[in-house]
Amino acid sequence: MDGWILGNILIGGCIGFVIDAVRGASQKYPENITIKLEPSSFKTATARDQFYEERIRTVEAQFTKLIEQLEIDCANDGGDTGCPDRLQRAKEKRVKELRG
């Protein structure tokens, strides 16, 4: 086999790999993703306050459910030494999310 053929296969393979990686062809993503974007401005101060109050309620509900489930899991698993760390990380993530 000619050395150029081997070189073209190797180079072409690398280029093909790079192109696929850049396009994201090698990645798997969920079919649906919901992202709630923060408006850059609000028509009124009331609209702004309502937006942030709703955001706080949503984050609190989400993390309250998660933390309650972690507390139940930690109480039931007996010797899982990583459980307190997971619980602490969830609480820290809630604070970070609320600070936004």
N, C-alpha and C positions, 0 to 999 in steps of 0.2 A: 504494500500500500504506500502511496506517495505521502510524504510528510505534510504536504500542503492540504491534502484531504483531511488528515488527522487534525491539523491546525484549524481548518475551516469548521470541522465538527466541534472542536473545543471552543473556538471563538464564537461560532454561531450559537452553541449551547449556552455560553455565558451571556451573550447578548439576548438570546431568547429568555433566559432566566431573569435578567434585569428588566426586560420589557414587561414580562408577566408580573414581576414584583411591583413595578411602578404602577401598573394598571390595577393591581390588587387581585389579579386572577388567582393567586395562590391563597387568598384569604377567604374565610367564610363569615358572612355577616347575617344577622337576623333579618328576616323579611320585612319586619316592621319595627321602626324606632320612633318613639315620640320624644320630641325635644320642645320644651316650652321656653321660648326666648323672652327675655326681658325687654319691654319697649324702651326705645331710646328717649322718649318723652311721653308725657301724659297730658291730656286736655285740661284736667283739673287736679287740684291737690287731693280731692276726694277720690278720684279715679286711681291716683297713685297709691293712696292709702289702702283702698280696696284690693288692689293688685297684690300689695305686699302682705296684707292680712290673709288673703287666700293662700299665698305662697307659704306663709308660716303655718297655717292650718294643715296644708298638704304635707309639708315636711314633718311636722309633729306627728301627724297620723301615721305616716309611713314608718318613722323611726320608733314610735311607741309600739306599734305592732311587732317590729323586728326585735326590739329590746325585750318585750314581754316574752316572745318566743325563745330568745336566747336564755332568759332567766329560767324559764321552764326546762329547757334542754339542760342547762347547767345543774339544776336541782336534781334532774333525773339521771344524769350520766355517771354520777359517783366519782370516778377518779380521773376525769379529763382535766389535765392541768392547763390546757390551752383555753379552756372555756372562759375564765375571767379576763384573759387578754382579748378574746373576741368581743366580749361584752363591753370592755373599755374602749376598744376601737370603734364599735358602733356608736357609743355615746360621744366620742370625740368627733366622729364623722357627722353626727347630728348637729353638734355645735358649729362645725365648719360650714355645713350646708346652710344653717340659719344665718350665719354671717355673710354668706354669699359672695 
